[in-house]
Amino acid sequence: MKDDSRPEEGVLFDLSSRAKFRVTGSDRLRFLNGQITNDARKTKETDALEACVLSAKGRINAHLFLSSESDAFVLDTDPDLREVLPARLERYLIADDVEITDVTDQFVLFHLLGSNVSSVPSEWRTLRARRFTTAGQDIWVDSPNRERAKQELSARFPLHTEEQAEILRIESGIPRWGRELTDEIIPIEANLEERCVDYEKGCYIGQEVISRIKMSGQTNKRLCGLLARDGGPITMGAQLRAPDGGREAGWITSATRSARLNRQIALGFVKRGFNSPGSVVEMIPPEDVPGKELASIEVVALPFI
């Protein structure tokens, strides 16, 4: 069976549905650094920086990618946050010279991933970005040129569907907004510490919680890979419990079938005491899935591949 999710010679993803914003004004750097978990001073015109916006309790309000221009920062985030993110940021604008402009409809966004990624026309803005386990290129194109760009790029690189992108995301152990990332999750719990958190920068909203977790070295739960021990299916949304039928052990957030592994795989949050690789928990199917029995689930390290 052909594995269409494997990025060998370069594959293309259309991320145009993502919400996009420009942040301008003389106070933009200071303001953003007080809002995001990473250091905006490290942004470049050639690289996208990954970061989170948090609540005062350290929970994730948004997950985003940020880059700089000569007079602005440009960021993109999940489409469900198109109204939520600017409202969250503007809540902390007081006397700052900062303007947040929605440019979602002005640009389309492609991501090119693979070992044989060639240069693209200089008229399009390109950035190095790590959206999966390896770095690729973001390609920003003015919306009127969308079809031409799509035709030129897809003629050279296979254009992956949303379903193929989702398989690769889960294989890579990458959390997604609305699944693994919600306003109840702390970045470290979702394995975003290395990618999104800078411990050397100045203060930002939610920093106290993040610093406290770093000092303790412990979290209540962690995002893990999950495999059914009998090779059977795993149900998204199912709860996990201790194998003796006792304590709650977590829940499943995403599931798919991996052609490369020839089995179903899943992501989920597993509580402390059960989340070491090799641990075994039980899956309790949701009540709206009739006829499903308890399944024995093994916790594995991420990424799967």
VOBA-1610 file (N, C-alpha, C; in pm, whole numbers, padded with zeros to 5 digits, always signed):
BEGIN
Met+00085-00120+00000Met+00000+00000+00000Met+00088+00124+00000Lys+00059+00216-00090Lys+00139+00338-00099Lys+00113+00427+00020Asp+00218+00483+00076Asp+00206+00573+00189Asp+00210+00716+00139Asp+00094+00779+00125Asp+00087+00913+00068Asp+00118+01022+00169Ser+00141+00986+00295Ser+00166+01090+00396Ser+00315+01114+00417Arg+00399+01040+00348Arg+00542+01048+00374Arg+00609+01159+00294Pro+00671+01260+00360Pro+00733+01372+00290Pro+00876+01341+00248Glu+00895+01262+00140Glu+01030+01222+00100Glu+01099+01330+00016Glu+01039+01365-00096Glu+01102+01460-00187Glu+01039+01598-00179Gly+00961+01622-00078Gly+00894+01751-00063Gly+00745+01736-00086Val+00666+01780+00011Val+00521+01778-00003Val+00467+01915+00036Leu+00351+01947-00018Leu+00292+02080-00004Leu+00164+02072+00076Phe+00145+02169+00167Phe+00023+02179+00245Phe-00037+02318+00225Asp-00167+02324+00208Asp-00236+02452+00195Asp-00290+02491+00333Leu-00230+02593+00393Leu-00269+02640+00526Leu-00342+02774+00520Ser-00402+02801+00406Ser-00460+02933+00383Ser-00575+02967+00476Ser-00638+02866+00536Ser-00750+02894+00625Ser-00704+02954+00759Arg-00575+02949+00788Arg-00527+03001+00916Arg-00550+03152+00924Ala-00583+03199+01045Ala-00601+03342+01068Ala-00465+03411+01069Lys-00458+03531+01008Lys-00330+03600+00992Lys-00345+03746+01036Phe-00241+03797+01103Phe-00247+03933+01158Phe-00112+04003+01140Arg-00119+04137+01126Arg+00000+04222+01131Arg-00010+04306+01257Val+00102+04314+01328Val+00109+04394+01450Val+00208+04506+01425Thr+00160+04630+01429Thr+00242+04747+01399Thr+00242+04843+01519Gly+00325+04946+01508Gly+00335+05047+01613Gly+00469+05042+01683Ser+00509+05153+01740Ser+00642+05164+01800Ser+00659+05077+01924Asp+00549+05038+01988Asp+00558+04957+02109Asp+00534+04808+02082Arg+00533+04767+01956Arg+00492+04630+01921Arg+00582+04524+01983Leu+00714+04547+01987Leu+00805+04448+02043Leu+00783+04432+02192Arg+00783+04542+02263Arg+00764+04535+02408Arg+00628+04473+02442Phe+00526+04513+02368Phe+00393+04462+02397Phe+00385+04312+02372Leu+00430+04265+02256Leu+00422+04123+02226Leu+00505+04040+02322Asn+00620+04090+02361Asn+00703+04014+02455Asn+00638+04002+02591Gly+00543+04087+02621Gly+00470+04075+02745Gly+00349+03983+02734Gln+00328+03928+02614Gln+00211+03845+02588Gln+00245+03702+02549Ile+00360+03678+02487Ile+00391+03545+02433Ile+00499+03474+02514Thr+00501+03342+02503Thr+00594+03259+02582Thr+00735+03258+02524Asn+00751+03287+02396Asn+00883+03290+02335Asn+00931+03435+02328Asp+01054+03455+02280Asp+01115+03588+02279Asp+01101+03649+02140Ala+01018+03750+02129Ala+00994+03815+02000Ala+01119+03880+01945Arg+01219+03904+02029Arg+01344+03963+01980Arg+01420+03865+01891Lys+01385+03736+01898Lys+01453+03635+01816Lys+01388+03618+01678Thr+01281+03690+01653Thr+01215+03675+01523Thr+01301+03734+01412Lys+01284+03679+01292Lys+01357+03726+01174Lys+01260+03738+01058Glu+01307+03803+00953Glu+01226+03811+00831Glu+01232+03681+00753Thr+01322+03591+00793Thr+01340+03465+00720Thr+01296+03343+00799Asp+01254+03360+00925Asp+01218+03248+01011Asp+01091+03278+01088Ala+01010+03176+01108Ala+00890+03188+01189Ala+00916+03130+01327Leu+00879+03203+01429Leu+00900+03165+01569Leu+00769+03111+01625Glu+00774+02998+01692Glu+00654+02938+01749Glu+00637+02985+01893Ala+00513+03015+01933Ala+00489+03067+02067Ala+00344+03042+02108Cys+00318+03063+02236Cys+00182+03055+02289Cys+00147+03187+02357Val+00019+03216+02362Val-00037+03325+02444Val-00114+03257+02557Leu-00090+03302+02680Leu-00145+03233+02797Leu-00240+03320+02877Ser-00318+03253+02959Ser-00396+03322+03061Ser-00306+03345+03183Ala-00355+03418+03280Ala-00278+03442+03402Ala-00251+03312+03478Lys-00331+03209+03452Lys-00313+03079+03517Lys-00223+02986+03436Gly-00163+03038+03329Gly-00070+02958+03249Gly-00136+02870+03146Arg-00269+02879+03131Arg-00339+02800+03031Arg-00327+02866+02894Ile-00337+02785+02789Ile-00315+02835+02653Ile-00438+02907+02601Asn-00421+03035+02567Asn-00525+03110+02497Asn-00511+03099+02346Ala-00387+03080+02299Ala-00362+03069+02155Ala-00225+03009+02132His-00210+02945+02018His-00082+02892+01970His-00059+02956+01834Leu+00063+03007+01809Leu+00084+03086+01688Leu+00226+03072+01636Phe+00246+03121+01513Phe+00378+03136+01452Phe+00397+03285+01420Leu+00516+03337+01454Leu+00543+03481+01446Leu+00670+03506+01368Ser+00666+03606+01279Ser+00786+03650+01207Ser+00787+03803+01205Ser+00899+03860+01162Ser+00911+04005+01162Ser+00928+04060+01022Glu+00882+04182+01004Glu+00909+04263+00886Glu+00979+04389+00933Ser+01015+04476+00842Ser+01088+04596+00882Ser+01008+04685+00976Asp+00875+04685+00961Asp+00792+04774+01041Asp+00677+04703+01110Ala+00684+04570+01119Ala+00570+04497+01176Ala+00611+04356+01215Phe+00526+04294+01295Phe+00529+04150+01316Phe+00411+04090+01240Val+00431+03970+01187Val+00324+03899+01117Val+00306+03766+01188Leu+00182+03730+01217Leu+00157+03603+01285Leu+00039+03531+01224Asp+00041+03399+01241Asp-00073+03318+01197Asp-00110+03221+01309Thr-00238+03186+01313Thr-00290+03099+01418Thr-00408+03020+01364Asp-00464+02933+01445Asp-00575+02849+01402Asp-00694+02935+01361Pro-00767+02894+01257Pro-00881+02975+01211Pro-00987+02997+01317Asp-01001+02905+01412Asp-01100+02923+01518Asp-01066+03039+01612Leu-00942+03088+01603Leu-00898+03196+01691Leu-00895+03332+01621Arg-00957+03340+01505Arg-00952+03464+01427Arg-01009+03582+01505Glu-01115+03563+01580Glu-01172+03670+01661Glu-01119+03666+01804Val-01089+03546+01852Val-01049+03529+01992Val-00912+03591+02020Leu-00813+03564+01933Leu-00676+03610+01961Leu-00664+03762+01965Pro-00713+03836+01863Pro-00698+03983+01874Pro-00772+04040+01995Ala-00889+03981+02029Ala-00961+04029+02147Ala-00879+04004+02274Arg-00813+03887+02279Arg-00730+03855+02396Arg-00612+03952+02406Leu-00546+03981+02295Leu-00431+04070+02298Leu-00472+04214+02330Glu-00580+04259+02269Glu-00623+04398+02288Glu-00671+04425+02430Arg-00703+04319+02503Arg-00744+04334+02642Arg-00633+04398+02726Tyr-00507+04378+02683Tyr-00393+04430+02758Tyr-00332+04554+02693Leu-00396+04605+02589Leu-00352+04732+02530Leu-00409+04846+02611Ile-00322+04930+02666Ile-00369+05043+02747Ile-00330+05173+02677Ala-00206+05214+02694Ala-00160+05335+02625Ala-00052+05300+02524Asp-00048+05173+02480Asp+00057+05127+02390Asp+00031+05172+02247Asp+00139+05208+02180Asp+00131+05238+02036Asp+00140+05107+01960Val+00029+05036+01953Val+00022+04905+01888Val-00111+04894+01815Glu-00106+04843+01694Glu-00228+04818+01617Glu-00224+04676+01563Ile-00332+04602+01582Ile-00343+04464+01535Ile-00443+04460+01421Thr-00395+04423+01303Thr-00477+04425+01182Thr-00498+04285+01129Asp-00621+04249+01104Asp-00654+04118+01047Asp-00625+04122+00897Val-00529+04036+00854Val-00493+04030+00711Val-00521+03890+00656Thr-00612+03817+00721Thr-00642+03680+00681Thr-00679+03670+00534Asp-00764+03761+00488Asp-00813+03753+00350Asp-00717+03811+00248Gln-00610+03875+00294Gln-00515+03936+00202Gln-00406+03840+00155Phe-00386+03732+00231Phe-00278+03639+00200Phe-00326+03495+00205Val-00261+03410+00125Val-00276+03266+00139Val-00142+03212+00189Leu-00147+03096+00253Leu-00027+03041+00316Leu-00012+02895+00278Phe+00106+02862+00223Phe+00141+02723+00193Phe+00260+02683+00280His+00270+02554+00308His+00388+02503+00379His+00448+02392+00296Leu+00579+02401+00275Leu+00653+02306+00194Leu+00746+02227+00284Leu+00729+02095+00287Leu+00804+02010+00378Leu+00875+01900+00301Gly+01001+01874+00336Gly+01074+01765+00273Gly+01221+01795+00259Ser+01295+01694+00214Ser+01441+01705+00207Ser+01488+01768+00077Asn+01399+01782-00021Asn+01439+01834-00151Asn+01359+01959-00185Val+01350+02051-00086Val+01272+02172-00103Val+01356+02276-00177Ser+01314+02309-00296Ser+01386+02407-00378Ser+01336+02548-00350Ser+01404+02644-00406Ser+01362+02783-00389Ser+01233+02807-00465Val+01159+02907-00420Val+01034+02945-00484Val+01051+03085-00540Pro+00962+03131-00628Pro+00977+03264-00686Pro+00998+03372-00581Ser+01089+03463-00606Ser+01126+03565-00509Ser+01013+03663-00479Glu+00912+03666-00564Glu+00799+03756-00541Glu+00716+03711-00421Trp+00733+03585-00377Trp+00657+03533-00266Trp+00745+03531-00141Arg+00687+03567-00030Arg+00760+03571+00097Arg+00776+03430+00151Thr+00900+03389+00177Thr+00927+03255+00228Thr+00994+03264+00365Leu+00958+03171+00452Leu+01011+03165+00588Leu+01042+03021+00624Arg+01151+03000+00695Arg+01174+02869+00754Arg+01081+02853+00873Ala+01013+02739+00880Ala+00918+02715+00989Ala+00914+02566+01021Arg+00905+02535+01148Arg+00898+02396+01193Arg+00756+02366+01240Arg+00673+02325+01147Arg+00533+02295+01178Arg+00512+02147+01207Phe+00607+02064+01166Phe+00602+01921+01198Phe+00729+01890+01277Thr+00785+01770+01265Thr+00905+01739+01343Thr+01031+01793+01277Thr+01025+01823+01148Thr+01139+01880+01077Thr+01100+02014+01017Ala+01200+02096+00989Ala+01174+02229+00937Ala+01132+02224+00791Gly+01050+02318+00753Gly+01008+02334+00615Gly+01007+02482+00581Gln+00932+02517+00477Gln+00921+02656+00435Gln+00775+02698+00433Asp+00746+02813+00494Asp+00618+02879+00476Asp+00627+02968+00354Ile+00521+02972+00276Ile+00517+03056+00156Ile+00393+03143+00165Trp+00414+03274+00176Trp+00306+03371+00184Trp+00285+03432+00045Val+00161+03428+00000Val+00128+03477-00134Val+00008+03570-00125Asp+00011+03682-00201Asp-00106+03769-00207Asp-00226+03690-00259Ser-00341+03709-00199Ser-00459+03630-00234Ser-00494+03630-00382Pro-00479+03742-00455Pro-00513+03737-00598Pro-00427+03638-00677Asn-00311+03602-00623Asn-00220+03510-00694Asn-00232+03366-00642Arg-00337+03338-00568Arg-00349+03206-00505Arg-00347+03093-00606Glu-00431+03099-00707Glu-00442+02987-00800Glu-00313+02966-00878Arg-00249+03075-00919Arg-00122+03062-00993Arg-00016+02997-00905Ala-00008+03043-00778Ala+00090+02986-00687Ala+00060+02838-00662Lys-00065+02807-00642Lys-00104+02669-00615Lys-00069+02579-00733Gln-00095+02625-00854Gln-00065+02546-00974Gln+00086+02527-00989Glu+00164+02635-00971Glu+00309+02625-00988Glu+00371+02533-00883Leu+00327+02546-00758Leu+00385+02466-00651Leu+00341+02320-00660Ser+00213+02297-00686Ser+00163+02158-00692Ser+00212+02085-00816Ala+00261+02159-00917Ala+00320+02094-01033Ala+00456+02035-00998Arg+00520+02086-00894Arg+00652+02040-00853Arg+00649+01952-00729Phe+00547+01975-00644Phe+00538+01900-00519Phe+00395+01851-00501Pro+00376+01726-00454Pro+00240+01675-00432Pro+00169+01756-00324Leu+00047+01797-00355Leu-00033+01873-00260Leu-00111+01777-00172His-00081+01777-00043His-00146+01686+00050His-00283+01739+00093Thr-00376+01648+00113Thr-00508+01684+00161Thr-00504+01711+00310Glu-00615+01766+00363Glu-00623+01788+00506Glu-00613+01656+00583Glu-00671+01550+00527Glu-00664+01419+00592Glu-00520+01369+00599Gln-00444+01384+00491Gln-00304+01342+00491Gln-00222+01426+00589Ala-00251+01556+00595Ala-00181+01643+00689Ala-00211+01603+00833Glu-00335+01561+00859Glu-00372+01520+00993Glu-00300+01392+01034Ile-00285+01297+00941Ile-00212+01174+00970Ile-00067+01207+01006Leu-00004+01291+00925Leu+00135+01328+00951Leu+00148+01401+01084Arg+00052+01488+01115Arg+00056+01560+01242Arg+00053+01464+01360Ile-00035+01366+01356Ile-00046+01272+01468Ile+00078+01183+01475Glu+00126+01135+01360Glu+00250+01057+01358Glu+00366+01136+01420Ser+00365+01269+01398Ser+00472+01354+01447Ser+00452+01395+01593Gly+00334+01367+01649Gly+00307+01405+01787Gly+00289+01553+01807Ile+00241+01623+01702Ile+00225+01768+01708Ile+00085+01803+01757Pro+00072+01879+01866Pro-00060+01915+01915Pro-00129+02017+01825Arg-00261+02011+01824Arg-00343+02097+01738Arg-00448+02168+01823Trp-00476+02294+01784Trp-00577+02370+01857Trp-00713+02302+01843Gly-00785+02294+01952Gly-00917+02232+01952Gly-00913+02084+01982Arg-00797+02024+01972Arg-00780+01882+02008Arg-00692+01874+02133Glu-00561+01884+02111Glu-00468+01878+02224Glu-00452+02014+02292Leu-00472+02121+02219Leu-00451+02255+02272Leu-00586+02321+02299Thr-00613+02350+02425Thr-00734+02418+02467Thr-00699+02513+02580Asp-00798+02588+02627Asp-00772+02681+02736Asp-00767+02614+02872Glu-00759+02479+02872Glu-00738+02405+02996Glu-00598+02344+03004Ile-00518+02364+02899Ile-00388+02298+02889Ile-00275+02399+02906Ile-00171+02358+02978Ile-00048+02437+02995Ile+00052+02390+02889Pro+00128+02481+02826Pro+00217+02442+02715Pro+00307+02323+02745Ile+00363+02316+02864Ile+00456+02208+02897Ile+00384+02073+02895Glu+00257+02071+02933Glu+00180+01947+02930Glu+00165+01895+02788Ala+00166+01986+02689Ala+00151+01948+02549Ala+00285+01934+02478Asn+00394+01925+02554Asn+00530+01906+02500Asn+00575+02024+02414Leu+00529+02145+02448Leu+00565+02264+02370Leu+00678+02344+02435Glu+00735+02292+02542Glu+00838+02367+02614Glu+00956+02402+02525Glu+01012+02302+02456Glu+01130+02325+02372Glu+01098+02416+02255Arg+00981+02403+02199Arg+00946+02475+02077Arg+00899+02618+02105Cys+00833+02639+02219Cys+00759+02763+02239Cys+00800+02848+02358Val+00879+02797+02450Val+00904+02868+02576Val+01049+02913+02585Asp+01068+03042+02613Asp+01201+03097+02639Asp+01206+03139+02786Tyr+01293+03072+02864Tyr+01301+03099+03007Tyr+01391+03218+03041Glu+01458+03274+02942Glu+01552+03383+02967Glu+01493+03520+02940Lys+01378+03526+02876Lys+01319+03655+02841Lys+01253+03720+02962Gly+01198+03838+02941Gly+01131+03909+03049Gly+00994+03853+03081Cys+00922+03926+03164Cys+00792+03879+03213Cys+00688+03878+03102Tyr+00592+03785+03116Tyr+00476+03779+03027Tyr+00360+03719+03104Ile+00242+03737+03054Ile+00123+03685+03120Ile+00133+03533+03132Gly+00120+03481+03253Gly+00125+03337+03277Gly+00264+03283+03308Gln+00366+03369+03308Gln+00504+03323+03327Gln+00525+03257+03463Glu+00459+03307+03566Glu+00481+03253+03700Glu+00449+03104+03706Val+00340+03064+03641Val+00301+02923+03641Val+00404+02839+03567Ile+00449+02888+03451Ile+00547+02815+03370Ile+00678+02799+03446Ser+00723+02904+03512Ser+00848+02897+03588Ser+00836+02802+03706Arg+00720+02799+03768Arg+00700+02709+03883Arg+00707+02563+03840Ile+00649+02532+03723Ile+00655+02395+03671Ile+00798+02358+03637Lys+00873+02452+03579Lys+01014+02423+03547Lys+01092+02391+03673Met+01068+02464+03779Met+01142+02442+03904Met+01105+02307+03967Ser+00978+02269+03959Ser+00935+02143+04020Ser+00968+02023+03932Gly+00974+02047+03801Gly+01002+01939+03708Gly+00887+01842+03690Gln+00767+01881+03734Gln+00653+01790+03728Gln+00531+01858+03668Thr+00452+01779+03596Thr+00322+01822+03548Thr+00219+01717+03588Asn+00095+01758+03594Asn-00012+01665+03632Asn-00043+01565+03522Lys-00013+01604+03398Lys-00040+01518+03283Lys+00055+01555+03171Arg+00065+01463+03071Arg+00151+01486+02956Arg+00084+01432+02830Leu+00111+01498+02719Leu+00066+01448+02590Leu+00154+01329+02552Cys+00090+01216+02521Cys+00162+01091+02492Cys+00108+01027+02365Gly+00186+00934+02311Gly+00138+00848+02205Gly+00068+00728+02265Leu-00032+00677+02194Leu-00113+00565+02246Leu-00133+00462+02136Leu-00117+00333+02174Leu-00138+00221+02083Leu-00223+00115+02152Ala-00321+00059+02079Ala-00398-00053+02132Ala-00310-00177+02131Arg-00301-00248+02242Arg-00210-00362+02253Arg-00252-00477+02162Asp-00381-00485+02128Asp-00426-00591+02037Asp-00429-00544+01892Gly-00378-00422+01866Gly-00376-00370+01731Gly-00508-00317+01682Gly-00607-00312+01770Gly-00740-00268+01731Gly-00754-00117+01726Pro-00877-00070+01702Pro-00902+00075+01690Pro-00898+00146+01825Ile-00872+00276+01818Ile-00873+00362+01935Ile-00975+00472+01908Thr-01057+00504+02006Thr-01166+00599+01987Thr-01131+00737+02040Met-01134+00837+01951Met-01111+00975+01995Met-01219+01017+02092Gly-01180+01081+02200Gly-01274+01124+02301Gly-01293+01025+02414Ala-01238+00905+02398Ala-01252+00804+02503Ala-01171+00841+02626Gln-01217+00796+02740Gln-01146+00818+02866Gln-01050+00702+02892Leu-00946+00730+02969Leu-00849+00629+03009Leu-00855+00611+03160Arg-00830+00488+03205Arg-00827+00462+03349Arg-00719+00360+03380Ala-00689+00348+03507Ala-00590+00250+03551Ala-00636+00110+03512Pro-00541+00021+03480Pro-00579-00113+03432Pro-00654-00198+03533Asp-00649-00160+03660Asp-00724-00234+03761Asp-00867-00182+03776Gly-00905-00092+03683Gly-01040-00037+03688Gly-01057+00074+03788Gly-00947+00126+03837Gly-00953+00227+03942Gly-00949+00370+03891Arg-00839+00441+03921Arg-00832+00586+03898Arg-00842+00624+03751Glu-00894+00744+03728Glu-00891+00802+03594Glu-00746+00829+03556Ala-00712+00798+03429Ala-00573+00810+03387Ala-00553+00909+03273Gly-00662+00959+03214Gly-00647+01055+03107Gly-00757+01044+03003Trp-00728+01096+02882Trp-00828+01093+02776Trp-00759+01101+02639Ile-00830+01060+02535Ile-00775+01054+02398Ile-00823+01175+02320Thr-00730+01245+02255Thr-00763+01370+02186Thr-00766+01357+02034Ser-00685+01270+01976Ser-00680+01253+01829Ser-00649+01107+01800Ala-00704+01056+01689Ala-00676+00918+01648Ala-00682+00908+01497Thr-00599+00820+01440Thr-00598+00799+01296Thr-00534+00664+01267Arg-00542+00622+01141Arg-00468+00502+01099Arg-00344+00545+01024Ser-00229+00492+01066Ser-00101+00523+01003Ser-00063+00411+00907Ala-00050+00446+00778Ala-00007+00346+00681Ala+00137+00304+00706Arg+00219+00397+00753Arg+00360+00366+00776Arg+00377+00266+00891Leu+00291+00275+00991Leu+00296+00181+01104Leu+00200+00065+01086Asn+00112+00077+00987Asn+00012-00026+00958Asn-00074-00057+01079Arg-00114+00049+01149Arg-00203+00033+01264Arg-00260+00167+01303Gln-00359+00165+01389Gln-00418+00289+01439Gln-00332+00344+01551Ile-00317+00476+01550Ile-00239+00544+01651Ile-00323+00658+01709Ala-00284+00706+01825Ala-00361+00813+01887Ala-00271+00900+01973Leu-00320+01022+01999Leu-00260+01113+02095Leu-00356+01131+02210Gly-00304+01153+02328Gly-00390+01176+02443Gly-00311+01226+02562Phe-00380+01284+02654Phe-00317+01328+02779Phe-00328+01217+02882Val-00215+01181+02939Val-00210+01074+03038Val-00154+01132+03168Lys-00220+01101+03278Lys-00184+01161+03406Lys-00055+01104+03462Arg+00006+01183+03549Arg+00129+01142+03615Arg+00108+01010+03688Gly+00208+00922+03676Gly+00197+00790+03733Gly+00159+00685+03632Phe+00106+00731+03518Phe+00066+00638+03412Phe+00132+00672+03278Asn+00208+00783+03270Asn+00250+00832+03138Asn+00394+00800+03099Ser+00459+00710+03168Ser+00592+00666+03124Ser+00577+00569+03007Pro+00665+00578+02905Pro+00657+00484+02793Pro+00658+00339+02842Gly+00567+00259+02789Gly+00554+00121+02832Gly+00443+00099+02933Ser+00391+00208+02991Ser+00280+00194+03085Ser+00155+00146+03012Val+00067+00081+03085Val-00056+00027+03026Val-00176+00087+03099Val-00275+00134+03021Val-00399+00186+03076Val-00515+00121+03001Glu-00638+00146+03046Glu-00755+00094+02979Glu-00832+00208+02912Met-00881+00183+02791Met-00966+00279+02722Met-01113+00245+02749Ile-01187+00346+02794Ile-01330+00331+02816Ile-01403+00400+02701Pro-01467+00327+02611Pro-01533+00390+02495Pro-01641+00488+02540Pro-01661+00597+02463Pro-01770+00690+02497Pro-01905+00620+02496Glu-01998+00674+02571Glu-02131+00614+02581Glu-02204+00610+02449Asp-02172+00705+02358Asp-02243+00710+02230Asp-02181+00616+02125Val-02087+00531+02166Val-02028+00431+02076Val-02074+00294+02125Pro-02188+00245+02072Pro-02244+00119+02123Pro-02158-00002+02087Gly-02159-00102+02174Gly-02093-00229+02144Gly-01944-00230+02162Lys-01884-00117+02201Lys-01740-00113+02219Lys-01702-00167+02356Glu-01595-00246+02360Glu-01549-00303+02484Glu-01425-00230+02533Leu-01390-00253+02658Leu-01266-00198+02713Leu-01148-00247+02630Ala-01049-00160+02610Ala-00931-00197+02535Ala-00806-00166+02616Ser-00706-00250+02604Ser-00579-00229+02673Ser-00491-00140+02585Ile-00445-00028+02641Ile-00371+00073+02566Ile-00231+00089+02623Glu-00132+00089+02534Glu+00008+00111+02575Glu+00048+00255+02549Val+00115+00316+02645Val+00168+00450+02632Val+00305+00442+02564Val+00326+00522+02460Val+00453+00521+02387Val+00506+00663+02376Ala+00636+00674+02349Ala+00699+00804+02335Ala+00663+00867+02201Leu+00667+00999+02197Leu+00644+01075+02073Leu+00775+01132+02024Pro+00788+01150+01889Pro+00691+01116+01786Pro+00685+00967+01759Phe+00576+00922+01694Phe+00565+00782+01657Phe+00673+00748+01555Ile+00699+00842+01461Ile+00796+00820+01354Ile+00892+00935+01350
//
